[in-house]
């Protein structure tokens, strides 16, 4: 959807599945470590993903916060 919104680029589902499988192994340990860090040091973290349209293109804002963040 993002690529279509940015430049009407079509990508097949099979390509996306293959890409996800290809990166799953190399990033698995980093993702596991990040999850453990969040569970141990940031028990009350909140996340939000907010969309809006800017000049006809959907944009996204992601924010993660808790009471310890400045």
PQR file of N, CA, C, O and H, with PARSE charges and radii, in Angstrom:
ATOM      1  N   UNK A   1       0.822  -1.183   0.000 -0.4000 1.5000
ATOM      2  CA  UNK A   1       0.000   0.000   0.000 -0.0000 2.0000
ATOM      3  C   UNK A   1       0.878   1.263   0.000  0.5500 1.7000
ATOM      4  O   UNK A   1       0.601   2.212  -0.734 -0.5500 1.4000
ATOM      5  N   UNK A   2       1.926   1.271   0.818 -0.4000 1.5000
ATOM      6  CA  UNK A   2       2.798   2.437   0.888 -0.0000 2.0000
ATOM      7  C   UNK A   2       3.451   2.712  -0.458  0.5500 1.7000
ATOM      8  O   UNK A   2       3.477   3.858  -0.908 -0.5500 1.4000
ATOM      9  H   UNK A   2       2.151   0.500   1.415  0.4000 1.0000
ATOM     10  N   UNK A   3       3.977   1.680  -1.106 -0.4000 1.5000
ATOM     11  CA  UNK A   3       4.623   1.887  -2.400 -0.0000 2.0000
ATOM     12  C   UNK A   3       3.623   2.370  -3.449  0.5500 1.7000
ATOM     13  O   UNK A   3       3.968   3.180  -4.310 -0.5500 1.4000
ATOM     14  H   UNK A   3       3.956   0.750  -0.740  0.4000 1.0000
ATOM     15  N   UNK A   4       2.403   1.884  -3.381 -0.4000 1.5000
ATOM     16  CA  UNK A   4       1.379   2.356  -4.312 -0.0000 2.0000
ATOM     17  C   UNK A   4       1.092   3.840  -4.059  0.5500 1.7000
ATOM     18  O   UNK A   4       0.959   4.620  -5.002 -0.5500 1.4000
ATOM     19  H   UNK A   4       2.122   1.226  -2.682  0.4000 1.0000
ATOM     20  N   UNK A   5       0.999   4.222  -2.791 -0.4000 1.5000
ATOM     21  CA  UNK A   5       0.716   5.619  -2.467 -0.0000 2.0000
ATOM     22  C   UNK A   5       1.870   6.534  -2.857  0.5500 1.7000
ATOM     23  O   UNK A   5       1.649   7.684  -3.237 -0.5500 1.4000
ATOM     24  H   UNK A   5       1.107   3.588  -2.025  0.4000 1.0000
ATOM     25  N   UNK A   6       3.102   6.032  -2.767 -0.4000 1.5000
ATOM     26  CA  UNK A   6       4.261   6.865  -3.084 -0.0000 2.0000
ATOM     27  C   UNK A   6       4.513   6.994  -4.583  0.5500 1.7000
ATOM     28  O   UNK A   6       4.959   8.043  -5.047 -0.5500 1.4000
ATOM     29  H   UNK A   6       3.281   5.098  -2.459  0.4000 1.0000
ATOM     30  N   UNK A   7       4.232   5.941  -5.342 -0.4000 1.5000
ATOM     31  CA  UNK A   7       4.543   6.025  -6.759 -0.0000 2.0000
ATOM     32  C   UNK A   7       3.792   5.042  -7.622  0.5500 1.7000
ATOM     33  O   UNK A   7       4.224   4.728  -8.731 -0.5500 1.4000
ATOM     34  H   UNK A   7       3.869   5.089  -4.966  0.4000 1.0000
ATOM     35  N   UNK A   8       2.666   4.551  -7.124 -0.4000 1.5000
ATOM     36  CA  UNK A   8       1.840   3.580  -7.834 -0.0000 2.0000
ATOM     37  C   UNK A   8       2.674   2.370  -8.273  0.5500 1.7000
ATOM     38  O   UNK A   8       2.563   1.893  -9.403 -0.5500 1.4000
ATOM     39  H   UNK A   8       2.315   4.806  -6.223  0.4000 1.0000
ATOM     40  N   UNK A   9       3.502   1.894  -7.353 -0.4000 1.5000
ATOM     41  CA  UNK A   9       4.340   0.726  -7.582 -0.0000 2.0000
ATOM     42  C   UNK A   9       3.596  -0.500  -7.075  0.5500 1.7000
ATOM     43  O   UNK A   9       3.159  -0.540  -5.925 -0.5500 1.4000
ATOM     44  H   UNK A   9       3.592   2.281  -6.435  0.4000 1.0000
ATOM     45  N   UNK A  10       3.454  -1.496  -7.937 -0.4000 1.5000
ATOM     46  CA  UNK A  10       2.772  -2.730  -7.547 -0.0000 2.0000
ATOM     47  C   UNK A  10       3.805  -3.811  -7.238  0.5500 1.7000
ATOM     48  O   UNK A  10       4.758  -4.012  -7.991 -0.5500 1.4000
ATOM     49  H   UNK A  10       3.809  -1.464  -8.871  0.4000 1.0000
ATOM     50  N   UNK A  11       3.603  -4.495  -6.128 -0.4000 1.5000
ATOM     51  CA  UNK A  11       4.469  -5.606  -5.728 -0.0000 2.0000
ATOM     52  C   UNK A  11       3.567  -6.773  -5.371  0.5500 1.7000
ATOM     53  O   UNK A  11       2.592  -6.618  -4.636 -0.5500 1.4000
ATOM     54  H   UNK A  11       2.829  -4.332  -5.516  0.4000 1.0000
ATOM     55  N   UNK A  12       3.899  -7.939  -5.896 -0.4000 1.5000
ATOM     56  CA  UNK A  12       3.093  -9.120  -5.641 -0.0000 2.0000
ATOM     57  C   UNK A  12       3.219  -9.617  -4.217  0.5500 1.7000
ATOM     58  O   UNK A  12       4.229  -9.390  -3.551 -0.5500 1.4000
ATOM     59  H   UNK A  12       4.691  -8.065  -6.494  0.4000 1.0000
ATOM     60  N   UNK A  13       2.186 -10.293  -3.759 -0.4000 1.5000
ATOM     61  CA  UNK A  13       2.175 -10.842  -2.403 -0.0000 2.0000
ATOM     62  C   UNK A  13       3.333 -11.832  -2.224  0.5500 1.7000
ATOM     63  O   UNK A  13       3.970 -11.857  -1.171 -0.5500 1.4000
ATOM     64  H   UNK A  13       1.365 -10.476  -4.300  0.4000 1.0000
ATOM     65  N   UNK A  14       3.601 -12.635  -3.236 -0.4000 1.5000
ATOM     66  CA  UNK A  14       4.705 -13.596  -3.158 -0.0000 2.0000
ATOM     67  C   UNK A  14       6.050 -12.925  -2.932  0.5500 1.7000
ATOM     68  O   UNK A  14       6.891 -13.440  -2.195 -0.5500 1.4000
ATOM     69  H   UNK A  14       3.084 -12.614  -4.091  0.4000 1.0000
ATOM     70  N   UNK A  15       6.249 -11.790  -3.557 -0.4000 1.5000
ATOM     71  CA  UNK A  15       7.493 -11.038  -3.366 -0.0000 2.0000
ATOM     72  C   UNK A  15       7.612 -10.570  -1.922  0.5500 1.7000
ATOM     73  O   UNK A  15       8.681 -10.664  -1.318 -0.5500 1.4000
ATOM     74  H   UNK A  15       5.565 -11.371  -4.155  0.4000 1.0000
ATOM     75  N   UNK A  16       6.519 -10.069  -1.376 -0.4000 1.5000
ATOM     76  CA  UNK A  16       6.540  -9.611   0.014 -0.0000 2.0000
ATOM     77  C   UNK A  16       6.786 -10.765   0.982  0.5500 1.7000
ATOM     78  O   UNK A  16       7.557 -10.628   1.932 -0.5500 1.4000
ATOM     79  H   UNK A  16       5.651  -9.993  -1.867  0.4000 1.0000
ATOM     80  N   UNK A  17       6.135 -11.897   0.743 -0.4000 1.5000
ATOM     81  CA  UNK A  17       6.332 -13.069   1.600 -0.0000 2.0000
ATOM     82  C   UNK A  17       7.786 -13.524   1.534  0.5500 1.7000
ATOM     83  O   UNK A  17       8.397 -13.814   2.562 -0.5500 1.4000
ATOM     84  H   UNK A  17       5.509 -12.008  -0.029  0.4000 1.0000
ATOM     85  N   UNK A  18       8.338 -13.584   0.329 -0.4000 1.5000
ATOM     86  CA  UNK A  18       9.734 -13.991   0.168 -0.0000 2.0000
ATOM     87  C   UNK A  18      10.705 -13.040   0.841  0.5500 1.7000
ATOM     88  O   UNK A  18      11.684 -13.468   1.453 -0.5500 1.4000
ATOM     89  H   UNK A  18       7.843 -13.348  -0.507  0.4000 1.0000
ATOM     90  N   UNK A  19      10.434 -11.754   0.729 -0.4000 1.5000
ATOM     91  CA  UNK A  19      11.291 -10.752   1.370 -0.0000 2.0000
ATOM     92  C   UNK A  19      11.234 -10.898   2.888  0.5500 1.7000
ATOM     93  O   UNK A  19      12.268 -10.855   3.556 -0.5500 1.4000
ATOM     94  H   UNK A  19       9.639 -11.406   0.232  0.4000 1.0000
ATOM     95  N   UNK A  20      10.032 -11.069   3.432 -0.4000 1.5000
ATOM     96  CA  UNK A  20       9.895 -11.254   4.882 -0.0000 2.0000
ATOM     97  C   UNK A  20      10.634 -12.490   5.362  0.5500 1.7000
ATOM     98  O   UNK A  20      11.292 -12.452   6.401 -0.5500 1.4000
ATOM     99  H   UNK A  20       9.193 -11.103   2.890  0.4000 1.0000
ATOM    100  N   UNK A  21      10.534 -13.585   4.620 -0.4000 1.5000
ATOM    101  CA  UNK A  21      11.247 -14.802   4.996 -0.0000 2.0000
ATOM    102  C   UNK A  21      12.753 -14.583   4.942  0.5500 1.7000
ATOM    103  O   UNK A  21      13.490 -15.103   5.779 -0.5500 1.4000
ATOM    104  H   UNK A  21      10.000 -13.616   3.776  0.4000 1.0000
ATOM    105  N   UNK A  22      13.209 -13.812   3.955 -0.4000 1.5000
ATOM    106  CA  UNK A  22      14.635 -13.571   3.798 -0.0000 2.0000
ATOM    107  C   UNK A  22      15.250 -12.745   4.914  0.5500 1.7000
ATOM    108  O   UNK A  22      16.418 -12.941   5.251 -0.5500 1.4000
ATOM    109  H   UNK A  22      12.609 -13.390   3.275  0.4000 1.0000
ATOM    110  N   UNK A  23      14.491 -11.827   5.493 -0.4000 1.5000
ATOM    111  CA  UNK A  23      15.042 -10.986   6.554 -0.0000 2.0000
ATOM    112  C   UNK A  23      14.714 -11.498   7.951  0.5500 1.7000
ATOM    113  O   UNK A  23      15.267 -11.013   8.938 -0.5500 1.4000
ATOM    114  H   UNK A  23      13.542 -11.667   5.219  0.4000 1.0000
ATOM    115  N   UNK A  24      13.823 -12.469   8.035 -0.4000 1.5000
ATOM    116  CA  UNK A  24      13.388 -12.973   9.338 -0.0000 2.0000
ATOM    117  C   UNK A  24      14.565 -13.487  10.167  0.5500 1.7000
ATOM    118  O   UNK A  24      14.724 -13.089  11.321 -0.5500 1.4000
ATOM    119  H   UNK A  24      13.374 -12.863   7.233  0.4000 1.0000
ATOM    120  N   UNK A  25      15.373 -14.344   9.608 -0.4000 1.5000
ATOM    121  CA  UNK A  25      16.498 -14.925  10.346 -0.0000 2.0000
ATOM    122  C   UNK A  25      17.525 -13.905  10.796  0.5500 1.7000
ATOM    123  O   UNK A  25      17.882 -13.876  11.973 -0.5500 1.4000
ATOM    124  H   UNK A  25      15.245 -14.668   8.670  0.4000 1.0000
ATOM    125  N   UNK A  26      18.016 -13.058   9.879 -0.4000 1.5000
ATOM    126  CA  UNK A  26      19.060 -12.105  10.261 -0.0000 2.0000
ATOM    127  C   UNK A  26      18.643 -11.092  11.328  0.5500 1.7000
ATOM    128  O   UNK A  26      19.497 -10.618  12.077 -0.5500 1.4000
ATOM    129  H   UNK A  26      17.727 -13.082   8.923  0.4000 1.0000
ATOM    130  N   UNK A  27      17.376 -10.751  11.418 -0.4000 1.5000
ATOM    131  CA  UNK A  27      16.960  -9.746  12.396 -0.0000 2.0000
ATOM    132  C   UNK A  27      16.302 -10.352  13.641  0.5500 1.7000
ATOM    133  O   UNK A  27      15.973  -9.626  14.578 -0.5500 1.4000
ATOM    134  H   UNK A  27      16.682 -11.136  10.809  0.4000 1.0000
ATOM    135  N   UNK A  28      16.112 -11.658  13.656 -0.4000 1.5000
ATOM    136  CA  UNK A  28      15.391 -12.307  14.769 -0.0000 2.0000
ATOM    137  C   UNK A  28      16.042 -12.035  16.125  0.5500 1.7000
ATOM    138  O   UNK A  28      15.338 -11.721  17.084 -0.5500 1.4000
ATOM    139  H   UNK A  28      16.380 -12.248  12.894  0.4000 1.0000
ATOM    140  N   UNK A  29      17.366 -12.148  16.228 -0.4000 1.5000
ATOM    141  CA  UNK A  29      18.039 -11.948  17.512 -0.0000 2.0000
ATOM    142  C   UNK A  29      17.917 -10.499  17.979  0.5500 1.7000
ATOM    143  O   UNK A  29      17.716 -10.242  19.166 -0.5500 1.4000
ATOM    144  H   UNK A  29      17.938 -12.403  15.449  0.4000 1.0000
ATOM    145  N   UNK A  30      18.036  -9.566  17.061 -0.4000 1.5000
ATOM    146  CA  UNK A  30      17.896  -8.150  17.430 -0.0000 2.0000
ATOM    147  C   UNK A  30      16.490  -7.850  17.925  0.5500 1.7000
ATOM    148  O   UNK A  30      16.316  -7.128  18.907 -0.5500 1.4000
ATOM    149  H   UNK A  30      18.200  -9.774  16.096  0.4000 1.0000
ATOM    150  N   UNK A  31      15.500  -8.396  17.259 -0.4000 1.5000
ATOM    151  CA  UNK A  31      14.113  -8.184  17.686 -0.0000 2.0000
ATOM    152  C   UNK A  31      13.875  -8.803  19.053  0.5500 1.7000
ATOM    153  O   UNK A  31      13.227  -8.197  19.906 -0.5500 1.4000
ATOM    154  H   UNK A  31      15.642  -8.983  16.462  0.4000 1.0000
ATOM    155  N   UNK A  32      14.396 -10.013  19.269 -0.4000 1.5000
ATOM    156  CA  UNK A  32      14.257 -10.664  20.574 -0.0000 2.0000
ATOM    157  C   UNK A  32      14.916  -9.813  21.669  0.5500 1.7000
ATOM    158  O   UNK A  32      14.334  -9.614  22.736 -0.5500 1.4000
ATOM    159  H   UNK A  32      14.922 -10.505  18.577  0.4000 1.0000
ATOM    160  N   UNK A  33      16.120  -9.317  21.405 -0.4000 1.5000
ATOM    161  CA  UNK A  33      16.827  -8.492  22.392 -0.0000 2.0000
ATOM    162  C   UNK A  33      16.041  -7.216  22.703  0.5500 1.7000
ATOM    163  O   UNK A  33      15.937  -6.811  23.861 -0.5500 1.4000
ATOM    164  H   UNK A  33      16.593  -9.478  20.539  0.4000 1.0000
ATOM    165  N   UNK A  34      15.492  -6.590  21.671 -0.4000 1.5000
ATOM    166  CA  UNK A  34      14.710  -5.374  21.878 -0.0000 2.0000
ATOM    167  C   UNK A  34      13.465  -5.661  22.711  0.5500 1.7000
ATOM    168  O   UNK A  34      13.127  -4.889  23.608 -0.5500 1.4000
ATOM    169  H   UNK A  34      15.576  -6.919  20.730  0.4000 1.0000
ATOM    170  N   UNK A  35      12.779  -6.770  22.418 -0.4000 1.5000
ATOM    171  CA  UNK A  35      11.595  -7.133  23.203 -0.0000 2.0000
ATOM    172  C   UNK A  35      11.952  -7.351  24.667  0.5500 1.7000
ATOM    173  O   UNK A  35      11.221  -6.910  25.553 -0.5500 1.4000
ATOM    174  H   UNK A  35      13.053  -7.398  21.689  0.4000 1.0000
ATOM    175  N   UNK A  36      13.066  -8.025  24.930 -0.4000 1.5000
ATOM    176  CA  UNK A  36      13.485  -8.270  26.306 -0.0000 2.0000
ATOM    177  C   UNK A  36      13.829  -6.961  27.010  0.5500 1.7000
ATOM    178  O   UNK A  36      13.468  -6.775  28.172 -0.5500 1.4000
ATOM    179  H   UNK A  36      13.660  -8.383  24.210  0.4000 1.0000
ATOM    180  N   UNK A  37      14.519  -6.056  26.326 -0.4000 1.5000
ATOM    181  CA  UNK A  37      14.874  -4.765  26.913 -0.0000 2.0000
ATOM    182  C   UNK A  37      13.611  -3.986  27.277  0.5500 1.7000
ATOM    183  O   UNK A  37      13.531  -3.393  28.352 -0.5500 1.4000
ATOM    184  H   UNK A  37      14.812  -6.207  25.383  0.4000 1.0000
ATOM    185  N   UNK A  38      12.625  -3.991  26.377 -0.4000 1.5000
ATOM    186  CA  UNK A  38      11.381  -3.280  26.651 -0.0000 2.0000
ATOM    187  C   UNK A  38      10.675  -3.880  27.859  0.5500 1.7000
ATOM    188  O   UNK A  38      10.219  -3.147  28.737 -0.5500 1.4000
ATOM    189  H   UNK A  38      12.690  -4.472  25.503  0.4000 1.0000
ATOM    190  N   UNK A  39      10.581  -5.207  27.914 -0.4000 1.5000
ATOM    191  CA  UNK A  39       9.905  -5.862  29.037 -0.0000 2.0000
ATOM    192  C   UNK A  39      10.599  -5.575  30.363  0.5500 1.7000
ATOM    193  O   UNK A  39       9.934  -5.391  31.383 -0.5500 1.4000
ATOM    194  H   UNK A  39      10.951  -5.802  27.201  0.4000 1.0000
ATOM    195  N   UNK A  40      11.933  -5.534  30.361 -0.4000 1.5000
ATOM    196  CA  UNK A  40      12.690  -5.375  31.601 -0.0000 2.0000
ATOM    197  C   UNK A  40      12.834  -3.929  32.043  0.5500 1.7000
ATOM    198  O   UNK A  40      12.871  -3.656  33.243 -0.5500 1.4000
ATOM    199  H   UNK A  40      12.474  -5.684  29.533  0.4000 1.0000
ATOM    200  N   UNK A  41      12.916  -3.000  31.105 -0.4000 1.5000
ATOM    201  CA  UNK A  41      13.228  -1.617  31.489 -0.0000 2.0000
ATOM    202  C   UNK A  41      12.134  -0.612  31.164  0.5500 1.7000
ATOM    203  O   UNK A  41      12.176   0.519  31.648 -0.5500 1.4000
ATOM    204  H   UNK A  41      12.886  -3.222  30.130  0.4000 1.0000
ATOM    205  N   UNK A  42      11.157  -1.000  30.355 -0.4000 1.5000
ATOM    206  CA  UNK A  42      10.109  -0.067  29.948 -0.0000 2.0000
ATOM    207  C   UNK A  42       8.738  -0.740  30.060  0.5500 1.7000
ATOM    208  O   UNK A  42       8.061  -0.912  29.046 -0.5500 1.4000
ATOM    209  H   UNK A  42      11.123  -1.919  29.962  0.4000 1.0000
ATOM    210  N   UNK A  43       8.314  -1.122  31.264 -0.4000 1.5000
ATOM    211  CA  UNK A  43       7.088  -1.899  31.390 -0.0000 2.0000
ATOM    212  C   UNK A  43       5.810  -1.149  31.000  0.5500 1.7000
ATOM    213  O   UNK A  43       4.783  -1.778  30.744 -0.5500 1.4000
ATOM    214  H   UNK A  43       8.864  -0.982  32.088  0.4000 1.0000
ATOM    215  N   UNK A  44       5.860   0.160  30.953 -0.4000 1.5000
ATOM    216  CA  UNK A  44       4.645   0.929  30.671 -0.0000 2.0000
ATOM    217  C   UNK A  44       4.801   1.806  29.429  0.5500 1.7000
ATOM    218  O   UNK A  44       4.377   2.961  29.420 -0.5500 1.4000
ATOM    219  H   UNK A  44       6.694   0.671  31.161  0.4000 1.0000
ATOM    220  N   UNK A  45       5.398   1.261  28.403 -0.4000 1.5000
ATOM    221  CA  UNK A  45       5.590   2.022  27.165 -0.0000 2.0000
ATOM    222  C   UNK A  45       4.315   1.978  26.332  0.5500 1.7000
ATOM    223  O   UNK A  45       3.663   0.939  26.229 -0.5500 1.4000
ATOM    224  H   UNK A  45       5.742   0.322  28.410  0.4000 1.0000
ATOM    225  N   UNK A  46       3.974   3.094  25.750 -0.4000 1.5000
ATOM    226  CA  UNK A  46       2.782   3.210  24.917 -0.0000 2.0000
ATOM    227  C   UNK A  46       3.199   3.578  23.501  0.5500 1.7000
ATOM    228  O   UNK A  46       4.151   4.335  23.308 -0.5500 1.4000
ATOM    229  H   UNK A  46       4.503   3.939  25.833  0.4000 1.0000
ATOM    230  N   UNK A  47       2.494   3.049  22.518 -0.4000 1.5000
ATOM    231  CA  UNK A  47       2.792   3.369  21.136 -0.0000 2.0000
ATOM    232  C   UNK A  47       1.559   3.871  20.416  0.5500 1.7000
ATOM    233  O   UNK A  47       0.436   3.484  20.742 -0.5500 1.4000
ATOM    234  H   UNK A  47       1.722   2.434  22.675  0.4000 1.0000
ATOM    235  N   UNK A  48       1.773   4.739  19.429 -0.4000 1.5000
ATOM    236  CA  UNK A  48       0.666   5.251  18.632 -0.0000 2.0000
ATOM    237  C   UNK A  48       1.143   5.450  17.197  0.5500 1.7000
ATOM    238  O   UNK A  48       2.271   5.884  16.958 -0.5500 1.4000
ATOM    239  H   UNK A  48       2.684   5.053  19.164  0.4000 1.0000
ATOM    240  N   UNK A  49       0.279   5.131  16.258 -0.4000 1.5000
ATOM    241  CA  UNK A  49       0.555   5.327  14.841 -0.0000 2.0000
ATOM    242  C   UNK A  49      -0.595   6.155  14.278  0.5500 1.7000
ATOM    243  O   UNK A  49      -1.739   5.702  14.243 -0.5500 1.4000
ATOM    244  H   UNK A  49      -0.637   4.778  16.452  0.4000 1.0000
ATOM    245  N   UNK A  50      -0.284   7.367  13.840 -0.4000 1.5000
ATOM    246  CA  UNK A  50      -1.318   8.283  13.385 -0.0000 2.0000
ATOM    247  C   UNK A  50      -1.097   8.640  11.917  0.5500 1.7000
ATOM    248  O   UNK A  50      -0.027   9.128  11.555 -0.5500 1.4000
ATOM    249  H   UNK A  50       0.646   7.735  13.868  0.4000 1.0000
ATOM    250  N   UNK A  51      -2.113   8.397  11.057 -0.4000 1.5000
ATOM    251  CA  UNK A  51      -1.978   8.785   9.651 -0.0000 2.0000
ATOM    252  C   UNK A  51      -2.597  10.161   9.389  0.5500 1.7000
ATOM    253  O   UNK A  51      -3.509  10.587  10.097 -0.5500 1.4000
ATOM    254  H   UNK A  51      -2.983   8.001  11.351  0.4000 1.0000
ATOM    255  N   UNK A  52      -2.095  10.838   8.375 -0.4000 1.5000
ATOM    256  CA  UNK A  52      -2.741  12.024   7.853 -0.0000 2.0000
ATOM    257  C   UNK A  52      -2.272  12.230   6.421  0.5500 1.7000
ATOM    258  O   UNK A  52      -1.242  11.692   6.014 -0.5500 1.4000
ATOM    259  H   UNK A  52      -1.355  10.491   7.800  0.4000 1.0000
ATOM    260  N   UNK A  53      -3.022  13.004   5.665 -0.4000 1.5000
ATOM    261  CA  UNK A  53      -2.697  13.242   4.260 -0.0000 2.0000
ATOM    262  C   UNK A  53      -2.037  14.608   4.127  0.5500 1.7000
ATOM    263  O   UNK A  53      -2.547  15.611   4.626 -0.5500 1.4000
ATOM    264  H   UNK A  53      -3.858  13.441   5.996  0.4000 1.0000
ATOM    265  N   UNK A  54      -0.885  14.629   3.441 -0.4000 1.5000
ATOM    266  CA  UNK A  54      -0.148  15.859   3.210 -0.0000 2.0000
ATOM    267  C   UNK A  54       0.127  15.962   1.715  0.5500 1.7000
ATOM    268  O   UNK A  54       0.832  15.124   1.153 -0.5500 1.4000
ATOM    269  H   UNK A  54      -0.471  13.814   3.035  0.4000 1.0000
ATOM    270  N   UNK A  55      -0.419  16.972   1.077 -0.4000 1.5000
ATOM    271  CA  UNK A  55      -0.278  17.164  -0.375 -0.0000 2.0000
ATOM    272  C   UNK A  55      -0.720  15.933  -1.145  0.5500 1.7000
ATOM    273  O   UNK A  55      -0.100  15.560  -2.141 -0.5500 1.4000
ATOM    274  H   UNK A  55      -0.992  17.653   1.534  0.4000 1.0000
ATOM    275  N   UNK A  56      -1.792  15.302  -0.684 -0.4000 1.5000
ATOM    276  CA  UNK A  56      -2.359  14.149  -1.371 -0.0000 2.0000
ATOM    277  C   UNK A  56      -1.684  12.822  -1.094  0.5500 1.7000
ATOM    278  O   UNK A  56      -2.081  11.802  -1.657 -0.5500 1.4000
ATOM    279  H   UNK A  56      -2.295  15.605   0.125  0.4000 1.0000
ATOM    280  N   UNK A  57      -0.671  12.811  -0.239 -0.4000 1.5000
ATOM    281  CA  UNK A  57       0.057  11.577   0.078 -0.0000 2.0000
ATOM    282  C   UNK A  57      -0.113  11.267   1.561  0.5500 1.7000
ATOM    283  O   UNK A  57       0.097  12.125   2.418 -0.5500 1.4000
ATOM    284  H   UNK A  57      -0.348  13.639   0.218  0.4000 1.0000
ATOM    285  N   UNK A  58      -0.499  10.023   1.845 -0.4000 1.5000
ATOM    286  CA  UNK A  58      -0.668   9.631   3.243 -0.0000 2.0000
ATOM    287  C   UNK A  58       0.695   9.590   3.943  0.5500 1.7000
ATOM    288  O   UNK A  58       1.636   8.964   3.455 -0.5500 1.4000
ATOM    289  H   UNK A  58      -0.670   9.326   1.149  0.4000 1.0000
ATOM    290  N   UNK A  59       0.782  10.250   5.065 -0.4000 1.5000
ATOM    291  CA  UNK A  59       1.987  10.276   5.898 -0.0000 2.0000
ATOM    292  C   UNK A  59       1.673   9.567   7.215  0.5500 1.7000
ATOM    293  O   UNK A  59       0.506   9.402   7.572 -0.5500 1.4000
ATOM    294  H   UNK A  59       0.018  10.758   5.462  0.4000 1.0000
ATOM    295  N   UNK A  60       2.710   9.150   7.933 -0.4000 1.5000
ATOM    296  CA  UNK A  60       2.517   8.458   9.211 -0.0000 2.0000
ATOM    297  C   UNK A  60       3.423   9.065  10.269  0.5500 1.7000
ATOM    298  O   UNK A  60       4.561   9.444   9.993 -0.5500 1.4000
ATOM    299  H   UNK A  60       3.657   9.284   7.644  0.4000 1.0000
ATOM    300  N   UNK A  61       2.902   9.149  11.475 -0.4000 1.5000
ATOM    301  CA  UNK A  61       3.683   9.558  12.633 -0.0000 2.0000
ATOM    302  C   UNK A  61       3.628   8.417  13.637  0.5500 1.7000
ATOM    303  O   UNK A  61       2.548   7.985  14.042 -0.5500 1.4000
ATOM    304  H   UNK A  61       1.977   8.842  11.700  0.4000 1.0000
ATOM    305  N   UNK A  62       4.793   7.934  14.035 -0.4000 1.5000
ATOM    306  CA  UNK A  62       4.867   6.902  15.058 -0.0000 2.0000
ATOM    307  C   UNK A  62       5.495   7.513  16.294  0.5500 1.7000
ATOM    308  O   UNK A  62       6.485   8.238  16.206 -0.5500 1.4000
ATOM    309  H   UNK A  62       5.670   8.284  13.706  0.4000 1.0000
ATOM    310  N   UNK A  63       4.916   7.218  17.442 -0.4000 1.5000
ATOM    311  CA  UNK A  63       5.471   7.722  18.695 -0.0000 2.0000
ATOM    312  C   UNK A  63       5.401   6.627  19.750  0.5500 1.7000
ATOM    313  O   UNK A  63       4.426   5.880  19.825 -0.5500 1.4000
ATOM    314  H   UNK A  63       4.111   6.628  17.514  0.4000 1.0000
ATOM    315  N   UNK A  64       6.436   6.545  20.554 -0.4000 1.5000
ATOM    316  CA  UNK A  64       6.498   5.631  21.678 -0.0000 2.0000
ATOM    317  C   UNK A  64       6.876   6.451  22.892  0.5500 1.7000
ATOM    318  O   UNK A  64       7.832   7.225  22.841 -0.5500 1.4000
ATOM    319  H   UNK A  64       7.229   7.152  20.494  0.4000 1.0000
ATOM    320  N   UNK A  65       6.144   6.298  23.981 -0.4000 1.5000
ATOM    321  CA  UNK A  65       6.368   7.158  25.136 -0.0000 2.0000
ATOM    322  C   UNK A  65       6.052   6.432  26.439  0.5500 1.7000
ATOM    323  O   UNK A  65       5.277   5.476  26.467 -0.5500 1.4000
ATOM    324  H   UNK A  65       5.368   5.670  24.022  0.4000 1.0000
ATOM    325  N   UNK A  66       6.659   6.902  27.498 -0.4000 1.5000
ATOM    326  CA  UNK A  66       6.312   6.522  28.853 -0.0000 2.0000
ATOM    327  C   UNK A  66       6.726   7.644  29.788  0.5500 1.7000
ATOM    328  O   UNK A  66       7.273   8.650  29.336 -0.5500 1.4000
ATOM    329  H   UNK A  66       7.289   7.678  27.476  0.4000 1.0000
ATOM    330  N   UNK A  67       6.482   7.496  31.049 -0.4000 1.5000
ATOM    331  CA  UNK A  67       6.751   8.592  31.994 -0.0000 2.0000
ATOM    332  C   UNK A  67       8.238   8.876  32.157  0.5500 1.7000
ATOM    333  O   UNK A  67       8.597   9.952  32.633 -0.5500 1.4000
ATOM    334  H   UNK A  67       6.037   6.679  31.416  0.4000 1.0000
ATOM    335  N   UNK A  68       9.125   7.941  31.775 -0.4000 1.5000
ATOM    336  CA  UNK A  68      10.572   8.162  31.895 -0.0000 2.0000
ATOM    337  C   UNK A  68      11.175   8.891  30.703  0.5500 1.7000
ATOM    338  O   UNK A  68      12.301   9.382  30.788 -0.5500 1.4000
ATOM    339  H   UNK A  68       8.833   7.066  31.388  0.4000 1.0000
ATOM    340  N   UNK A  69      10.439   8.971  29.584 -0.4000 1.5000
ATOM    341  CA  UNK A  69      10.972   9.649  28.401 -0.0000 2.0000
ATOM    342  C   UNK A  69      10.904  11.153  28.653  0.5500 1.7000
ATOM    343  O   UNK A  69       9.915  11.645  29.196 -0.5500 1.4000
ATOM    344  H   UNK A  69       9.525   8.572  29.515  0.4000 1.0000
ATOM    345  N   UNK A  70      11.945  11.887  28.265 -0.4000 1.5000
ATOM    346  CA  UNK A  70      11.923  13.354  28.493 -0.0000 2.0000
ATOM    347  C   UNK A  70      10.888  14.052  27.645  0.5500 1.7000
ATOM    348  O   UNK A  70      10.749  15.273  27.721 -0.5500 1.4000
ATOM    349  H   UNK A  70      12.749  11.488  27.824  0.4000 1.0000
TER
END
